[in-house]
Protein backbone atom coordinates (compact mmCIF):
# COMPACT_ATOMS: atom_id res chain seq x y z
CA UNK A 1 0.00 0.00 0.00
CA UNK A 2 1.24 3.46 -0.91
CA UNK A 3 2.06 5.73 2.04
CA UNK A 4 0.89 8.72 -0.02
CA UNK A 5 -2.56 8.56 -1.64
CA UNK A 6 -3.04 9.56 -5.25
CA UNK A 7 -6.50 10.77 -4.22
CA UNK A 8 -7.69 11.89 -0.80
CA UNK A 9 -11.43 12.30 -0.24
CA UNK A 10 -12.89 13.72 2.96
CA UNK A 11 -16.37 13.95 4.39
CA UNK A 12 -17.05 17.51 5.56
CA UNK A 13 -19.27 17.72 8.66
CA UNK A 14 -17.64 15.72 11.43
CA UNK A 15 -14.27 15.50 9.66
CA UNK A 16 -13.31 18.98 8.46
CA UNK A 17 -16.00 21.12 10.04
CA UNK A 18 -17.90 20.96 13.31
CA UNK A 19 -21.46 22.15 12.72
CA UNK A 20 -22.86 21.21 16.13
CA UNK A 21 -23.85 24.77 17.03
CA UNK A 22 -25.77 25.18 13.78
CA UNK A 23 -27.41 21.78 14.20
CA UNK A 24 -28.65 22.70 17.66
CA UNK A 25 -29.97 26.12 16.62
CA UNK A 26 -31.84 24.69 13.62
CA UNK A 27 -33.08 21.63 15.50
CA UNK A 28 -34.40 23.74 18.37
CA UNK A 29 -36.32 26.07 16.05
CA UNK A 30 -37.91 23.06 14.36
CA UNK A 31 -38.69 21.48 17.73
CA UNK A 32 -40.28 24.73 18.93
CA UNK A 33 -42.45 24.94 15.83
CA UNK A 34 -43.61 21.32 16.04
CA UNK A 35 -44.19 21.15 19.80
CA UNK A 36 -45.17 24.82 20.37
CA UNK A 37 -42.19 25.55 22.61
CA UNK A 38 -40.24 28.75 23.24
CA UNK A 39 -38.56 29.70 19.95
CA UNK A 40 -35.34 30.92 21.56
CA UNK A 41 -33.05 27.91 22.03
CA UNK A 42 -32.57 26.87 25.65
CA UNK A 43 -28.79 26.51 25.82
CA UNK A 44 -28.93 24.29 28.90
CA UNK A 45 -29.96 21.44 26.59
CA UNK A 46 -27.12 22.04 24.10
CA UNK A 47 -24.42 19.90 25.84
CA UNK A 48 -26.68 16.83 25.85
CA UNK A 49 -27.57 17.43 22.20
CA UNK A 50 -23.87 17.64 21.30
CA UNK A 51 -23.10 14.41 23.13
CA UNK A 52 -26.01 12.59 21.51
CA UNK A 53 -25.51 13.96 17.97
CA UNK A 54 -23.88 10.68 16.79
CA UNK A 55 -27.22 8.85 17.01
CA UNK A 56 -28.74 11.11 14.34
CA UNK A 57 -28.60 9.66 10.83
CA UNK A 58 -30.94 11.99 8.95
CA UNK A 59 -32.08 15.57 9.48
CA UNK A 60 -35.64 14.85 10.64
CA UNK A 61 -34.25 13.14 13.74
CA UNK A 62 -32.64 16.33 15.10
CA UNK A 63 -35.76 18.03 16.50
CA UNK A 64 -36.98 14.63 17.67
CA UNK A 65 -33.72 14.26 19.61
CA UNK A 66 -34.37 17.64 21.25
CA UNK A 67 -37.84 16.38 22.19
CA UNK A 68 -36.32 13.27 23.76
CA UNK A 69 -33.83 15.33 25.77
CA UNK A 70 -36.38 17.91 26.94
CA UNK A 71 -38.84 15.22 28.06
CA UNK A 72 -36.15 13.63 30.19
CA UNK A 73 -35.29 10.41 28.40
CA UNK A 74 -31.95 9.20 29.75
CA UNK A 75 -28.90 9.58 27.50
CA UNK A 76 -27.96 5.94 28.05
CA UNK A 77 -31.35 4.83 26.72
CA UNK A 78 -31.04 7.16 23.74
CA UNK A 79 -27.62 5.75 22.84
CA UNK A 80 -28.88 2.18 23.18
CA UNK A 81 -32.33 2.44 21.57
CA UNK A 82 -32.48 5.63 19.56
CA UNK A 83 -34.31 4.21 16.53
CA UNK A 84 -37.10 2.81 18.70
CA UNK A 85 -37.33 5.99 20.79
CA UNK A 86 -37.47 8.26 17.73
CA UNK A 87 -40.12 6.05 16.12
CA UNK A 88 -42.22 6.12 19.30
CA UNK A 89 -42.04 9.92 19.63
CA UNK A 90 -43.06 10.42 16.01
CA UNK A 91 -45.86 7.87 16.27
CA UNK A 92 -47.30 9.21 19.55
CA UNK A 93 -47.47 12.76 18.19
CA UNK A 94 -48.82 11.66 14.81
CA UNK A 95 -45.86 13.10 12.90
CA UNK A 96 -44.19 12.05 9.68
CA UNK A 97 -40.41 12.11 9.13
CA UNK A 98 -40.79 13.75 5.71
CA UNK A 99 -42.87 16.57 7.19
CA UNK A 100 -40.34 17.11 10.00
CA UNK A 101 -37.53 17.11 7.44
CA UNK A 102 -39.34 19.78 5.40
CA UNK A 103 -39.66 21.97 8.50
CA UNK A 104 -35.93 21.59 9.26
CA UNK A 105 -34.99 22.43 5.65
CA UNK A 106 -37.29 25.46 5.56
CA UNK A 107 -35.85 26.88 8.79
CA UNK A 108 -32.30 26.39 7.53
CA UNK A 109 -33.12 27.91 4.13
CA UNK A 110 -34.69 30.96 5.79
CA UNK A 111 -31.65 31.49 7.99
CA UNK A 112 -29.31 31.22 5.01
CA UNK A 113 -31.47 33.56 2.91
CA UNK A 114 -31.85 36.25 5.58
CA UNK A 115 -28.53 36.08 7.43
CA UNK A 116 -25.97 33.89 5.69
CA UNK A 117 -23.07 35.36 7.66
CA UNK A 118 -24.56 34.35 11.02
CA UNK A 119 -25.26 30.86 9.67
CA UNK A 120 -21.67 30.45 8.51
CA UNK A 121 -20.35 31.66 11.88
CA UNK A 122 -22.15 28.77 13.61
CA UNK A 123 -19.64 26.39 11.99
CA UNK A 124 -16.17 25.76 13.41
CA UNK A 125 -13.18 23.90 11.99
CA UNK A 126 -11.46 21.17 13.95
CA UNK A 127 -8.01 22.13 15.30
CA UNK A 128 -5.19 21.66 12.79
CA UNK A 129 -7.45 20.54 9.93
CA UNK A 130 -7.20 23.72 7.85
CA UNK A 131 -3.39 23.76 7.97
CA UNK A 132 -3.32 20.12 6.91
CA UNK A 133 -5.68 20.86 4.02
CA UNK A 134 -3.46 23.69 2.85
CA UNK A 135 -0.44 21.39 2.75
CA UNK A 136 -2.39 18.67 0.92
CA UNK A 137 -3.60 21.17 -1.69
CA UNK A 138 0.00 22.04 -2.56
CA UNK A 139 1.08 18.38 -2.77
CA UNK A 140 0.87 15.74 -5.50
CA UNK A 141 -2.31 14.30 -3.96
CA UNK A 142 -5.61 15.17 -5.65
CA UNK A 143 -8.14 16.36 -3.09
CA UNK A 144 -11.96 16.07 -2.94
CA UNK A 145 -14.80 16.68 -0.50
CA UNK A 146 -17.70 14.18 -0.52
CA UNK A 147 -20.55 15.37 1.68
CA UNK A 148 -24.31 15.52 2.18
CA UNK A 149 -23.95 19.27 2.85
CA UNK A 150 -24.58 21.58 -0.10
CA UNK A 151 -21.40 22.18 -2.04
CA UNK A 152 -21.85 25.95 -2.23
CA UNK A 153 -21.83 26.20 1.56
CA UNK A 154 -18.77 23.97 1.83
CA UNK A 155 -16.96 26.25 -0.59
CA UNK A 156 -18.12 29.41 1.22
CA UNK A 157 -17.00 28.09 4.61
CA UNK A 158 -13.58 27.20 3.23
CA UNK A 159 -13.28 30.48 1.29
CA UNK A 160 -13.67 32.35 4.57
CA UNK A 161 -10.53 30.53 5.69
CA UNK A 162 -8.62 31.34 2.50
CA UNK A 163 -9.05 27.89 0.94
CA UNK A 164 -10.38 27.92 -2.61
CA UNK A 165 -11.75 24.68 -4.08
CA UNK A 166 -12.90 24.19 -7.65
CA UNK A 167 -16.46 23.03 -8.30
CA UNK A 168 -15.21 19.65 -9.49
CA UNK A 169 -13.45 19.09 -6.15
CA UNK A 170 -16.68 19.24 -4.14
CA UNK A 171 -19.38 16.56 -4.30
CA UNK A 172 -22.15 18.01 -2.15
CA UNK A 173 -25.82 17.29 -1.55
CA UNK A 174 -26.66 18.65 -4.99
CA UNK A 175 -24.69 15.88 -6.72
CA UNK A 176 -27.45 13.46 -5.60
CA UNK A 177 -25.07 10.54 -5.59
CA UNK A 178 -24.22 8.29 -2.63
CA UNK A 179 -20.64 8.33 -1.40
CA UNK A 180 -19.77 4.83 -2.72
CA UNK A 181 -20.84 5.92 -6.21
CA UNK A 182 -18.68 9.04 -6.04
CA UNK A 183 -15.68 6.96 -4.94
CA UNK A 184 -16.34 4.57 -7.85
CA UNK A 185 -16.35 7.54 -10.24
CA UNK A 186 -13.05 8.79 -8.83
CA UNK A 187 -11.62 5.32 -9.29
CA UNK A 188 -12.69 5.38 -12.94
CA UNK A 189 -11.17 8.84 -13.41
CA UNK A 190 -7.80 8.08 -11.83
CA UNK A 191 -7.50 4.41 -12.81
CA UNK A 192 -7.91 1.03 -11.14
CA UNK A 193 -4.48 1.09 -9.54
CA UNK A 194 -4.65 4.63 -8.16
CA UNK A 195 -4.55 4.73 -4.36
CA UNK A 196 -7.70 6.38 -3.00
CA UNK A 197 -8.09 7.19 0.70
CA UNK A 198 -11.44 8.22 2.20
CA UNK A 199 -11.98 9.75 5.65
CA UNK A 200 -15.49 9.62 7.14
CA UNK A 201 -16.93 9.92 10.65
CA UNK A 202 -19.96 7.69 10.10
CA UNK A 203 -19.16 4.01 10.63
CA UNK A 204 -22.25 2.84 8.72
CA UNK A 205 -21.10 4.75 5.63
CA UNK A 206 -17.69 3.07 5.76
CA UNK A 207 -19.30 -0.34 6.29
CA UNK A 208 -21.45 0.21 3.19
CA UNK A 209 -18.33 1.04 1.15
CA UNK A 210 -16.60 -1.99 2.67
CA UNK A 211 -19.20 -4.26 1.08
CA UNK A 212 -18.59 -2.90 -2.43
CA UNK A 213 -16.28 -5.32 -4.23
CA UNK A 214 -15.36 -2.69 -6.80
CA UNK A 215 -14.03 -0.45 -4.00
CA UNK A 216 -11.94 -3.14 -2.32
CA UNK A 217 -8.69 -1.20 -2.78
CA UNK A 218 -9.99 2.08 -1.31
CA UNK A 219 -8.41 2.76 2.09
CA UNK A 220 -11.06 3.66 4.67
CA UNK A 221 -10.52 5.84 7.75
CA UNK A 222 -12.92 6.50 10.63
CA UNK A 223 -12.35 9.99 12.06
CA UNK A 224 -12.47 9.45 15.82
CA UNK A 225 -13.09 13.17 16.47
CA UNK A 226 -16.34 13.25 14.49
CA UNK A 227 -19.95 12.32 15.15
CA UNK A 228 -19.46 8.75 16.31
CA UNK A 229 -19.65 6.85 19.57
CA UNK A 230 -17.08 4.87 21.53
CA UNK A 231 -18.87 1.63 20.59
CA UNK A 232 -18.71 2.56 16.90
CA UNK A 233 -15.00 3.31 17.20
CA UNK A 234 -14.39 -0.04 18.88
CA UNK A 235 -16.40 -1.79 16.16
CA UNK A 236 -14.48 0.05 13.47
CA UNK A 237 -11.17 -1.09 14.95
CA UNK A 238 -12.25 -4.72 14.54
CA UNK A 239 -12.53 -4.28 10.77
CA UNK A 240 -9.70 -5.41 8.50
CA UNK A 241 -10.45 -2.49 6.16
CA UNK A 242 -11.23 0.43 8.44
CA UNK A 243 -8.42 2.39 10.11
CA UNK A 244 -9.26 4.43 13.21
CA UNK A 245 -7.75 7.88 12.67
CA UNK A 246 -7.11 10.48 15.36
CA UNK A 247 -7.02 14.24 14.86
CA UNK A 248 -3.34 14.21 15.84
CA UNK A 249 -2.62 11.63 13.13
CA UNK A 250 -4.61 13.60 10.56
CA UNK A 251 -2.36 16.61 11.13
CA UNK A 252 0.75 14.50 10.43
CA UNK A 253 2.27 13.03 7.29
CA UNK A 254 0.26 10.31 5.52
CA UNK A 255 2.82 7.72 6.61
CA UNK A 256 1.53 8.17 10.18
CA UNK A 257 -2.10 7.51 9.36
CA UNK A 258 -1.80 3.72 9.42
C-alpha positions in Angstrom: 0.0 0.0 0.0 1.2 3.5 -0.9 2.1 5.7 2.0 0.9 8.7 0.0 -2.6 8.6 -1.6 -3.0 9.6 -5.2 -6.5 10.8 -4.2 -7.7 11.9 -0.8 -11.4 12.3 -0.2 -12.9 13.7 3.0 -16.4 14.0 4.4 -17.0 17.5 5.6 -19.3 17.7 8.7 -17.6 15.7 11.4 -14.3 15.5 9.7 -13.3 19.0 8.5 -16.0 21.1 10.0 -17.9 21.0 13.3 -21.5 22.1 12.7 -22.9 21.2 16.1 -23.9 24.8 17.0 -25.8 25.2 13.8 -27.4 21.8 14.2 -28.6 22.7 17.7 -30.0 26.1 16.6 -31.8 24.7 13.6 -33.1 21.6 15.5 -34.4 23.7 18.4 -36.3 26.1 16.1 -37.9 23.1 14.4 -38.7 21.5 17.7 -40.3 24.7 18.9 -42.5 24.9 15.8 -43.6 21.3 16.0 -44.2 21.1 19.8 -45.2 24.8 20.4 -42.2 25.6 22.6 -40.2 28.8 23.2 -38.6 29.7 19.9 -35.3 30.9 21.6 -33.0 27.9 22.0 -32.6 26.9 25.6 -28.8 26.5 25.8 -28.9 24.3 28.9 -30.0 21.4 26.6 -27.1 22.0 24.1 -24.4 19.9 25.8 -26.7 16.8 25.8 -27.6 17.4 22.2 -23.9 17.6 21.3 -23.1 14.4 23.1 -26.0 12.6 21.5 -25.5 14.0 18.0 -23.9 10.7 16.8 -27.2 8.9 17.0 -28.7 11.1 14.3 -28.6 9.7 10.8 -30.9 12.0 9.0 -32.1 15.6 9.5 -35.6 14.9 10.6 -34.3 13.1 13.7 -32.6 16.3 15.1 -35.8 18.0 16.5 -37.0 14.6 17.7 -33.7 14.3 19.6 -34.4 17.6 21.2 -37.8 16.4 22.2 -36.3 13.3 23.8 -33.8 15.3 25.8 -36.4 17.9 26.9 -38.8 15.2 28.1 -36.2 13.6 30.2 -35.3 10.4 28.4 -31.9 9.2 29.7 -28.9 9.6 27.5 -28.0 5.9 28.1 -31.3 4.8 26.7 -31.0 7.2 23.7 -27.6 5.8 22.8 -28.9 2.2 23.2 -32.3 2.4 21.6 -32.5 5.6 19.6 -34.3 4.2 16.5 -37.1 2.8 18.7 -37.3 6.0 20.8 -37.5 8.3 17.7 -40.1 6.0 16.1 -42.2 6.1 19.3 -42.0 9.9 19.6 -43.1 10.4 16.0 -45.9 7.9 16.3 -47.3 9.2 19.5 -47.5 12.8 18.2 -48.8 11.7 14.8 -45.9 13.1 12.9 -44.2 12.0 9.7 -40.4 12.1 9.1 -40.8 13.8 5.7 -42.9 16.6 7.2 -40.3 17.1 10.0 -37.5 17.1 7.4 -39.3 19.8 5.4 -39.7 22.0 8.5 -35.9 21.6 9.3 -35.0 22.4 5.7 -37.3 25.5 5.6 -35.8 26.9 8.8 -32.3 26.4 7.5 -33.1 27.9 4.1 -34.7 31.0 5.8 -31.7 31.5 8.0 -29.3 31.2 5.0 -31.5 33.6 2.9 -31.9 36.3 5.6 -28.5 36.1 7.4 -26.0 33.9 5.7 -23.1 35.4 7.7 -24.6 34.4 11.0 -25.3 30.9 9.7 -21.7 30.5 8.5 -20.3 31.7 11.9 -22.1 28.8 13.6 -19.6 26.4 12.0 -16.2 25.8 13.4 -13.2 23.9 12.0 -11.5 21.2 13.9 -8.0 22.1 15.3 -5.2 21.7 12.8 -7.4 20.5 9.9 -7.2 23.7 7.8 -3.4 23.8 8.0 -3.3 20.1 6.9 -5.7 20.9 4.0 -3.5 23.7 2.9 -0.4 21.4 2.8 -2.4 18.7 0.9 -3.6 21.2 -1.7 0.0 22.0 -2.6 1.1 18.4 -2.8 0.9 15.7 -5.5 -2.3 14.3 -4.0 -5.6 15.2 -5.6 -8.1 16.4 -3.1 -12.0 16.1 -2.9 -14.8 16.7 -0.5 -17.7 14.2 -0.5 -20.5 15.4 1.7 -24.3 15.5 2.2 -23.9 19.3 2.8 -24.6 21.6 -0.1 -21.4 22.2 -2.0 -21.9 25.9 -2.2 -21.8 26.2 1.6 -18.8 24.0 1.8 -17.0 26.2 -0.6 -18.1 29.4 1.2 -17.0 28.1 4.6 -13.6 27.2 3.2 -13.3 30.5 1.3 -13.7 32.4 4.6 -10.5 30.5 5.7 -8.6 31.3 2.5 -9.0 27.9 0.9 -10.4 27.9 -2.6 -11.7 24.7 -4.1 -12.9 24.2 -7.6 -16.5 23.0 -8.3 -15.2 19.6 -9.5 -13.4 19.1 -6.1 -16.7 19.2 -4.1 -19.4 16.6 -4.3 -22.2 18.0 -2.2 -25.8 17.3 -1.6 -26.7 18.7 -5.0 -24.7 15.9 -6.7 -27.4 13.5 -5.6 -25.1 10.5 -5.6 -24.2 8.3 -2.6 -20.6 8.3 -1.4 -19.8 4.8 -2.7 -20.8 5.9 -6.2 -18.7 9.0 -6.0 -15.7 7.0 -4.9 -16.3 4.6 -7.9 -16.3 7.5 -10.2 -13.0 8.8 -8.8 -11.6 5.3 -9.3 -12.7 5.4 -12.9 -11.2 8.8 -13.4 -7.8 8.1 -11.8 -7.5 4.4 -12.8 -7.9 1.0 -11.1 -4.5 1.1 -9.5 -4.6 4.6 -8.2 -4.5 4.7 -4.4 -7.7 6.4 -3.0 -8.1 7.2 0.7 -11.4 8.2 2.2 -12.0 9.7 5.7 -15.5 9.6 7.1 -16.9 9.9 10.6 -20.0 7.7 10.1 -19.2 4.0 10.6 -22.2 2.8 8.7 -21.1 4.7 5.6 -17.7 3.1 5.8 -19.3 -0.3 6.3 -21.4 0.2 3.2 -18.3 1.0 1.2 -16.6 -2.0 2.7 -19.2 -4.3 1.1 -18.6 -2.9 -2.4 -16.3 -5.3 -4.2 -15.4 -2.7 -6.8 -14.0 -0.5 -4.0 -11.9 -3.1 -2.3 -8.7 -1.2 -2.8 -10.0 2.1 -1.3 -8.4 2.8 2.1 -11.1 3.7 4.7 -10.5 5.8 7.7 -12.9 6.5 10.6 -12.4 10.0 12.1 -12.5 9.4 15.8 -13.1 13.2 16.5 -16.3 13.2 14.5 -19.9 12.3 15.1 -19.5 8.8 16.3 -19.6 6.8 19.6 -17.1 4.9 21.5 -18.9 1.6 20.6 -18.7 2.6 16.9 -15.0 3.3 17.2 -14.4 0.0 18.9 -16.4 -1.8 16.2 -14.5 0.0 13.5 -11.2 -1.1 14.9 -12.2 -4.7 14.5 -12.5 -4.3 10.8 -9.7 -5.4 8.5 -10.4 -2.5 6.2 -11.2 0.4 8.4 -8.4 2.4 10.1 -9.3 4.4 13.2 -7.7 7.9 12.7 -7.1 10.5 15.4 -7.0 14.2 14.9 -3.3 14.2 15.8 -2.6 11.6 13.1 -4.6 13.6 10.6 -2.4 16.6 11.1 0.7 14.5 10.4 2.3 13.0 7.3 0.3 10.3 5.5 2.8 7.7 6.6 1.5 8.2 10.2 -2.1 7.5 9.4 -1.8 3.7 9.4 
